[in-house]
Amino acid sequence: IFAVAFVTLLTLVVRFGELRVRADLRESRALGLTLGFVGLVLLGWWIVTSGATVEARILSPIILPSPMEVLQAFPKLHFEQGLVRSALTSFVRVTVGFSLAAIVAVPLGVYMATFPPVSAFFRPLALVGAYVPIVVFVPLTLAWFGLSETQKVGFLFIGCFVALLPLVIKDIANVPAAYLDVAVTKGASQWQLVRYVLFPVAQADIWDHLRGVYGVGWGWIILAEVVNAERGLGYLIDISNRRGHTNAIFAIIIVIVIIAVACDQ
């Protein structure tokens, strides 16, 4: 019912709001609309969690803590559980795993989209990324690397790699053949077609996808750090969940979002 109501309301706004297809939107208005959405979310959050007692609230603190309760969780996380140290640890793990994945996936994706024999040989890697859930690699990396730092970085490497490889292949494959034809008429060699035509044309799209996949790495950090981690944001979430500190979980999620958005910028 909620899904149908939401889509219906959104359709009515688009239909009767006289919105134009792909019309230019001033930056100030776009920012205002974004802040308006954030404000509505915060208002709704405050309404369903307000009340002097647990019985007076629409949702209990175990289900959804209030904004003030989430803010009050930060000092304890910082002084008693090393929030900053855990954030730095998670940042290093995600960055190393993502960097290794980019070093391998970008050139491999370029060559797979360019040379059919390479594509045929490595096709199973693309199929793994498309059909195998990334969660299954948690027990596999534990078996391969044990309860070590390598296991966590290895899992993040696999997660970022399987997400990035098909995107790079698609970006190179979308380069118009006309660019290659012009370069060939100018006497370009096969390597020059890759180095000076295919990769430069697709470079902007590949860069955008690198940014997106780095954010995916921050999404997988919880799974990477949930097993035998002495520190890290995923470790803090697991500890807070065991203790029933829902407000701390929300606080850590906010920290993850802030770091991911900052790195994206």
Salt bridges, closest charged atoms under 4 A:
GLU69 OE2 - ARG57 NH1 2.98
GLU149 OE2 - ARG93 NE 2.60
ASP171 OD2 - HIS209 ND1 2.70
ASP208 OD1 - ARG211 NH1 3.60
GLU225 OE2 - ARG93 NH1 2.88
ASP238 OD2 - ARG242 NH2 2.96
ASP264 OD2 - ARG211 NH2 2.93
